[in-house]
Each structure stands twice: as C-alpha cells, then as structure tokens.
Amino acid sequence: MLEAIQENTHTYTYIKDMGVFYNGFVIVLMAQLVFLLFSPRYHQRSRILHWYYTAIFKPLFSGSSSSSSSSSSSSSSSTRRTTATFYNSVFQKCKYYFVPIFYLFLYNYLAFYLFYYKLSQALVKIGLVGIIESQVFVPILLLVPLVSGVLCFWYSAKMSLFQKLDHSEITESPWSYDELIFYSTNNVCSTCETIKQPRSKHCSICNVCVSFQDHHCIWFNCCISGTNYKWFYMFLVSNWFILAYGALRLTYIKYGQTKIAIPQYYQNSVLTLIILCFCFVILLSWFLYTQWELIKEGMTTNECDKWYTVHQLIEDGLLVRSTKSNKYYELYNTNDHGKQNSFHGNNNNNNNNDNNTKDVYGISLNPNDNSIYNLGQMFEIVQSPYEIINIYDKGSFWNNLKERLNC
C-alpha cells in the first residue's frame, strides 16, 4: 500500500515537472509564432521585429541560395563541395515545409488527440446535446481548417505548375498600370523574362510571377493570390472560430456548473489548452484585422509595402507628379557633381527665383529604370497621400472582397 502511494506521488511529481516544462515550451512557442506572424509585415516599424526579420526570418525563408564559384585543383575538395552543394540544395527545398509540418503536428495533437479524443467523453456526459456536439459539430469544425488549408495549397501549386509548364506571356489583365507602384515600361521580370502584369509579383520561393499576389505564406508554403483567396480566408475564419469555441467550451467544462469530472492527469493539459486557445484567438484576431484593413483599402500585402515607400517619400517631400506625363518621380538634384540632394519646394509656382531658373530632375520609381528625367518646371509636389488615388480600390470593403473571391 505504501509503495503504491509512493509510486503515485512520484508519478504526480513527474507530471507536475513535465507541466512546468511544457508551459515554458508553450511560452517560447508563442513568442516564435508572434514573430513569425508579424515580422514580415511590421519589420519596418519595430526594431525588435526588424532584427528578427533580418537575422532569422529572411535568412531562413529566403528564396535565394548561394553557391560557390571558385575552382580548386584538388579533386577531393571538389567532391566535398559537390556533396555540400547537394545537401544544401536538398535543405533549400525542404526547409519551407518545416512550418507546415509543425503546424499539422501541433494542430492534430491539440485538436484531435487532446480535445476531441480525450475530452469528448466529458461532452457526452452532458446529454443528447453533448453527443451531437461531440460527434457532429466538433468533427466538422475540426475538419474545415484542414480541408481549406489543403485546397489553398493545391490551387496555388496548380497555378505555379501551370505557369512553369506554359512559358507563354499573359498579355491581358483585368487591371491597368497606375505608374506609381506598377509600371507599363521597363517591367520585364529579370528572372522569368516575361512582362510583369499589374498587381503581380515574382515569388523567389515558387520561382514564378504570381498574378494578384498578396504574400508567400510560410504556414502553407505557397503564395496567397487570386487563385486561393477564398480558401485562405476560410482557413483564417475557421481557425478563429475553432479557437474561440475551444477556449469558451473548455473553460465551461473545467469551471462551469456542470461539474464534469476531468481526470487529474489532464487538468494541467486542459488549463494549458485554454490559455493557448485564448492567446491564439487574440493573435488571430489581430491578423484578421490587418487583412480586413487591406481589403478595405483595396490593396494586397505586397502593395502595402510599396505604398509604405511612397508614403515615406511624401513625408520627406520628395514625391512629385509630372504635370505633362502624369507620372510620379522622386526629386533629384544634379548639383554638387551629381550628388543627390533634397529639393525643397511647394509646387510649380515656387517663389524661389533660383529654383525657378533651374530644371528639376526626377528619378523613376521603377526599380528597373535607372534613368534620370528632366521635369523642367512642369511638376507638382505631392503634399499628402490623399492626393493620390488608388485605382485598384473598388470603393468599399464588400466590393474589394467580392473581387478577391471571384478571381
């Protein structure tokens, strides 16, 4: 009898120690998830996120891989380099699947094993409602994120494979060039060697130019674009619902008035799962809010980064619009032996006589165009972002959402 008590005490102590270790692991995991979610979008606004993005995220998930081009007379060193190059190429191809596999493992453990399999008995004890909930509602709720995630990956992979097999250029596009963030000239992709369509972006990981591209999602290892927007949004919303439901339902089971008995060795697991669900609901709510803002403004994540650069030029007083061609340029002054200087002016009716007698030059905002253009005095400085019209905005949240869902 005494030995049994001591054995149970040791077992309880072991479970308690494992609970402390597990909670610490959860804290580290939460921090990593926060950085993974927000560093790609907000790295320009926070030093911590910028450090994480440049030191960890970008080197790990960068699409480019370096290769050594130096020659060696030793055959053994050449063999070692060949082997290292092979393993490096394998790692470059496989590393993008680490996060999706990790997500599937974590989701299956928390959702199916711990919540559904282990705690479904507690729901059954509630009665008929609990039986229907545990056998019908919960399984459907658990399957929707997996199904939508698989479809999101499938449609993106299908699009990438089609573009790699069909090298013909797509000349028609439902959008036009705004000459501010997308350009009608000097717009050939240096990698694909095809014309870059409006609202498209070359993905260095998928190695194709993706039309209406939002971002490359590391959770799916695929591009989010017009081909899979509907499945991506279904994945986000279904994950939010299942997390909110899990947090509220588990809290009711553990602390409610139903007095449902939960095994002692699952008490810490249930509490940890409640905390995880609430934390992920908060994170996912913020992420859904950022997506809502992008849809409302009629822009993608890729376009948002471009608009951020445009707004910086406006704040510095360096963005001008040519009144002759209606194109936008960054102010440039050729004084001081070609050194770039800021030009301070209000508009084409500048009161500064010295500036009125000099031609003003502008740098094209197109990164593929290195030319410097003589604007003369036919220009006006953009004072506010409200002076610029986003031609890709349909005017309302619902119209922009319909455009994405009907692509």
C-alpha positions in Angstrom: 0.0 0.0 0.0 2.8 2.4 1.0 4.7 1.5 -2.2 1.6 2.3 -4.3 1.2 5.7 -2.6 4.9 6.5 -3.2 4.6 5.4 -6.8 1.5 7.7 -7.3 3.4 10.5 -5.6 6.4 10.1 -7.9 4.0 9.9 -10.9 2.2 13.1 -9.8 5.6 14.9 -9.3 6.8 13.8 -12.7 3.6 15.0 -14.4 3.9 18.3 -12.5 7.5 18.8 -13.6 6.5 18.0 -17.2 3.7 20.5 -16.9 6.3 23.2 -15.9 8.5 22.2 -18.9 5.5 22.2 -21.2 4.4 25.6 -20.1 7.8 27.0 -20.7 7.9 25.4 -24.1 4.5 27.0 -24.8 5.8 30.5 -23.9 8.7 30.1 -26.2 6.4 28.7 -28.9 4.1 31.7 -28.6 6.9 34.2 -28.9 8.1 32.5 -32.1 4.6 32.4 -33.6 4.2 36.2 -32.8 7.5 37.0 -34.6 6.7 34.7 -37.5 3.3 36.3 -38.0 4.2 39.9 -37.6 7.8 40.4 -38.5 7.3 40.2 -42.3 4.6 42.9 -42.2 5.8 45.2 -39.4 9.6 44.8 -39.6 10.0 48.4 -40.8 8.2 49.8 -37.8 9.8 48.0 -34.9 13.5 47.4 -34.1 12.8 44.1 -32.5 10.8 42.8 -35.4 13.3 44.3 -37.9 16.1 42.4 -36.1 14.1 39.1 -36.1 13.2 39.6 -39.8 16.7 40.3 -41.0 18.6 37.9 -38.7 16.2 34.9 -38.6 13.2 35.1 -40.8 14.8 36.3 -44.0 17.9 34.1 -44.0 15.8 31.0 -43.1 12.9 31.6 -45.6 14.8 33.5 -48.3 14.3 32.1 -51.8 17.9 32.6 -52.9 20.7 30.2 -52.1 24.3 31.0 -52.6 26.7 28.7 -54.4 30.5 28.9 -54.6 32.1 29.5 -58.0 35.7 29.3 -57.0 37.8 26.5 -58.6 40.1 24.1 -56.9 42.8 21.8 -58.2 42.1 19.2 -55.6 39.6 16.5 -56.7 38.7 15.6 -53.1 37.8 19.3 -52.2 35.7 19.4 -55.4 33.9 16.3 -54.3 33.3 17.7 -50.9 31.9 20.9 -52.5 29.7 18.8 -54.7 28.3 16.9 -51.8 27.8 20.1 -49.7 26.0 21.7 -52.7 23.8 18.7 -53.0 22.8 18.7 -49.3 22.4 22.4 -49.4 20.0 22.2 -52.4 18.0 19.5 -50.6 17.8 21.6 -47.5 16.7 24.7 -49.5 13.9 22.7 -51.0 12.8 21.0 -47.7 13.2 23.9 -45.3 10.0 25.6 -46.4 7.9 22.6 -45.3 9.2 22.7 -41.7 6.5 25.2 -40.6 3.5 23.5 -42.4 4.6 20.1 -40.9 5.0 21.7 -37.5 1.5 23.3 -37.8 -0.1 20.0 -38.8 1.6 18.2 -35.9 0.5 20.9 -33.4 -3.0 21.1 -34.7 -3.6 17.4 -34.7 -2.2 17.0 -31.2 -4.2 19.8 -29.7 -7.4 19.4 -31.8 -7.9 15.7 -32.4 -5.9 13.9 -29.7 -6.2 16.2 -26.7 -9.5 18.0 -27.3 -11.6 15.6 -29.4 -10.3 12.2 -28.4 -9.6 12.8 -24.7 -12.3 15.3 -23.8 -15.2 14.1 -26.0 -16.2 11.9 -23.1 -16.9 15.0 -21.0 -19.2 16.3 -23.7 -21.1 13.0 -23.9 -21.9 13.2 -20.2 -23.9 16.4 -20.8 -26.6 14.5 -22.7 -28.1 14.5 -26.2 -26.8 18.0 -26.9 -23.3 17.0 -25.8 -23.5 13.8 -28.0 -24.5 15.8 -31.1 -21.9 18.4 -30.3 -19.0 15.9 -29.8 -20.0 13.6 -32.7 -21.2 16.0 -35.4 -20.4 19.7 -34.7 -16.9 19.3 -33.3 -15.6 17.0 -36.1 -16.9 19.3 -38.8 -15.4 22.3 -37.0 -12.0 20.5 -36.8 -12.0 19.4 -40.5 -12.8 22.7 -42.1 -9.4 24.3 -41.4 -7.6 21.2 -42.7 -9.8 21.0 -45.9 -9.5 24.7 -46.6 -5.7 24.6 -46.0 -5.2 21.7 -48.4 -7.3 23.4 -51.1 -5.4 26.7 -50.5 -2.1 24.9 -51.1 -3.5 22.8 -54.1 -4.8 25.8 -56.1 -1.5 27.7 -55.5 0.6 24.7 -56.5 -1.6 24.1 -59.6 -1.1 27.8 -60.7 2.7 27.6 -60.2 2.9 24.3 -62.1 0.8 25.7 -65.0 3.0 28.8 -65.3 6.2 26.7 -65.2 4.9 24.5 -68.0 3.4 27.2 -70.1 6.0 29.8 -70.8 3.8 32.0 -73.0 3.3 35.5 -71.7 -0.1 36.6 -70.4 -0.9 39.8 -72.2 -4.4 40.5 -70.8 -5.0 41.7 -67.3 -8.2 43.0 -65.6 -6.1 45.8 -64.1 -4.2 48.7 -65.6 -0.8 50.2 -64.6 -1.0 53.1 -62.1 2.6 54.2 -62.9 3.2 54.6 -59.2 3.7 51.1 -57.8 3.2 49.2 -61.1 4.8 50.3 -64.4 3.9 49.9 -68.0 7.6 50.4 -69.2 10.7 48.5 -68.2 8.6 45.9 -66.5 10.2 42.7 -67.7 10.8 40.3 -64.8 14.6 39.7 -64.6 14.0 36.0 -63.6 11.0 34.9 -65.7 11.9 37.2 -68.5 8.2 37.9 -69.0 6.2 41.1 -68.7 5.1 41.8 -65.2 1.4 42.3 -65.1 -0.3 44.9 -62.8 -0.7 43.6 -59.2 1.8 40.8 -59.8 5.0 39.9 -58.0 7.7 37.4 -58.7 8.0 34.9 -55.8 11.5 33.8 -55.2 10.3 30.6 -53.5 7.7 29.5 -56.0 10.0 30.8 -58.8 7.1 32.2 -60.8 5.5 35.6 -61.3 2.2 35.4 -59.4 -0.8 37.5 -60.5 -2.7 39.4 -57.8 -0.1 38.1 -55.3 -0.6 39.0 -51.6 2.3 37.2 -49.9 4.0 33.9 -49.7 2.5 32.2 -46.7 5.0 30.1 -44.7 2.2 28.2 -43.0 1.2 26.6 -46.4 4.5 27.1 -48.2 2.5 28.6 -51.1 1.5 32.0 -52.5 -1.7 33.6 -51.4 -3.2 35.2 -54.6 -6.3 35.4 -56.7 -6.3 31.6 -57.1 -6.8 30.8 -53.5 -8.0 33.9 -51.6 -11.4 32.3 -50.8 -9.7 29.2 -49.2 -7.2 31.3 -47.4 -9.9 33.4 -45.8 -12.0 30.3 -44.9 -8.9 28.9 -43.3 -8.4 32.0 -41.2 -12.0 32.4 -40.2 -12.5 28.7 -39.4 -9.3 28.7 -37.2 -10.6 31.7 -35.3 -14.0 30.0 -34.7 -12.5 26.8 -33.5 -10.1 28.6 -31.2 -12.8 30.8 -29.8 -15.1 27.8 -29.4 -12.4 25.7 -27.8 -11.4 28.4 -25.3 -15.0 29.0 -24.2 -16.1 25.4 -24.2 -13.1 24.1 -22.2 -13.5 26.9 -19.8 -17.1 26.0 -19.2 -16.2 22.3 -18.9 -13.5 23.0 -16.3 -15.1 25.8 -14.3 -18.8 25.7 -15.2 -21.7 24.4 -13.1 -22.0 21.1 -15.0 -19.4 19.5 -12.6 -18.0 17.3 -15.3 -15.2 15.2 -13.9 -11.9 15.6 -15.7 -9.1 13.1 -14.9 -6.4 14.6 -12.7 -3.6 13.9 -15.1 -5.4 16.0 -17.7 -6.1 19.0 -15.5 -2.9 20.8 -16.4 -3.3 19.9 -20.1 -6.8 21.4 -20.2 -5.7 24.6 -18.5 -2.7 24.9 -20.9 -5.1 24.3 -23.8 -7.4 27.0 -22.6 -4.6 29.5 -22.3 -3.3 28.6 -25.8 -6.7 29.0 -27.3 -7.3 32.4 -25.8 -3.8 33.6 -26.8 -4.2 32.3 -30.4 -7.6 33.9 -30.6 -6.0 37.3 -29.7 -3.2 36.8 -32.3 -5.5 35.6 -35.0 -8.0 38.5 -34.3 -5.2 41.0 -34.9 -4.2 39.2 -38.1 -7.8 39.1 -39.3 -8.0 42.9 -38.5 -4.9 43.5 -40.7 -6.5 41.5 -43.5 -9.7 43.5 -43.1 -7.8 46.7 -43.4 -6.0 45.6 -46.5 -9.3 44.6 -48.1 -11.0 47.8 -47.1 -8.1 49.9 -48.6 -8.1 47.8 -51.8 -4.6 46.6 -51.6 -2.5 43.4 -51.0 0.3 42.9 -48.6 2.8 43.3 -51.4 1.1 46.6 -52.5 1.0 47.7 -48.8 4.8 47.5 -48.7 5.1 49.5 -51.9 2.6 52.2 -50.6 4.7 52.4 -47.4 7.7 53.5 -49.5 5.5 56.0 -51.4 4.3 57.5 -48.1 7.9 57.8 -46.9 8.7 59.9 -50.0 5.7 62.1 -49.3 6.7 62.7 -45.7 10.2 63.6 -46.9 8.8 66.0 -49.6 10.4 64.0 -52.4 7.5 62.7 -54.3 6.5 64.7 -57.4 3.9 64.3 -60.2 4.8 65.4 -63.7 2.0 67.6 -65.0 3.0 66.7 -68.5 3.1 62.8 -68.3 1.1 62.4 -65.1 3.8 60.1 -63.8 5.5 60.1 -60.4 9.1 60.6 -59.7 11.5 61.0 -56.7 13.1 64.5 -56.7 16.7 64.6 -57.7 19.2 67.5 -57.9 22.3 67.2 -60.1 24.2 69.9 -58.3 27.4 69.2 -56.3 28.9 66.9 -59.0 25.9 64.7 -59.4 25.4 64.1 -55.7 21.7 63.6 -54.8 20.2 66.4 -52.7 16.7 67.1 -51.4 14.8 69.7 -53.3 12.6 71.8 -51.1 9.6 73.3 -52.9 5.9 73.6 -52.7 4.6 73.4 -56.3 5.3 74.5 -59.9 4.7 78.1 -58.8 7.7 78.1 -56.5 8.5 81.6 -55.1 12.2 80.8 -55.1 13.7 82.5 -58.1 16.8 80.4 -58.1 14.7 77.2 -58.3 12.5 78.7 -61.0 15.5 79.2 -63.3 16.8 75.6 -62.9 15.4 72.5 -64.4 14.3 69.9 -61.8 15.2 66.3 -62.3 13.3 63.2 -61.1 14.3 59.6 -60.6 11.8 57.0 -61.8 10.2 55.0 -59.0 10.5 51.9 -61.2 13.5 49.9 -59.8 14.2 48.6 -63.3 14.5 52.1 -64.6 17.7 53.8 -63.6 17.2 56.9 -65.8 17.0 60.5 -64.5 14.3 62.6 -66.2 14.3 66.3 -66.8 11.0 67.6 -65.4 11.8 71.2 -66.1 9.2 73.2 -64.1 6.2 71.1 -65.1 5.7 69.2 -61.9 4.0 69.5 -58.6 5.0 68.1 -55.2 2.6 65.6 -53.6 1.8 67.0 -50.2 -0.5 64.3 -48.8 -1.3 60.6 -49.6 -4.9 61.8 -50.1 -3.8 63.5 -53.3 -3.1 60.0 -54.8 -6.0 57.8 -56.0 -5.6 54.1 -55.6 -7.1 52.8 -58.8 -7.3 49.3 -57.5 -9.7 50.3 -54.7 -13.3 49.4 -55.7 -14.7 51.9 -53.2 -15.9 49.6 -50.4 -14.9 46.6 -48.3 -17.6 44.4 -49.9 -16.7 45.3 -53.5 -13.0 44.6 -52.8 -13.8 41.3 -51.1 -16.0 40.2 -54.0 -13.2 40.9 -56.4 -10.9 38.6 -54.4 -13.5 35.8 -54.0 -14.4 35.9 -57.7 -10.9 35.7 -59.1 
